[in-house]
Amino acid sequence: MRILKSWWFWYGLVVGAALAFLLVTALIPDFVVRLLGG
């Protein structure tokens, strides 16, 4: 598979994972606070 050797594929994968991680860490505390507080 040629795509696995593409640098942009891995770059996109890493950036996407980092963004997803930041999004999750930003949203989960707010969700928990709303769940417990509301």
C-alpha positions in Angstrom: 0.0 0.0 0.0 1.5 3.2 -1.2 -0.4 5.5 1.2 1.4 4.1 4.2 4.7 5.5 2.9 3.3 9.0 2.4 4.6 11.5 4.9 1.4 13.6 4.6 -0.7 10.5 5.6 1.3 10.1 8.9 1.4 13.9 9.5 -2.3 14.1 9.1 -2.8 11.1 11.4 -0.6 12.6 14.1 -2.2 16.1 13.8 -5.7 14.6 13.8 -4.9 12.5 16.9 -3.5 15.6 18.7 -6.5 17.7 17.8 -8.9 14.9 18.9 -7.0 14.6 22.2 -7.2 18.3 22.8 -10.9 18.4 21.9 -11.6 15.5 24.3 -9.6 16.9 27.2 -11.4 20.3 26.7 -14.9 18.8 26.4 -14.9 16.0 29.0 -14.4 18.1 32.1 -17.2 20.5 31.0 -19.4 17.5 30.3 -18.7 16.0 33.8 -19.3 19.3 35.5 -22.7 19.7 33.7 -23.6 16.1 34.5 -22.8 16.4 38.2 -23.9 20.0 38.6 -27.1 19.8 36.6 
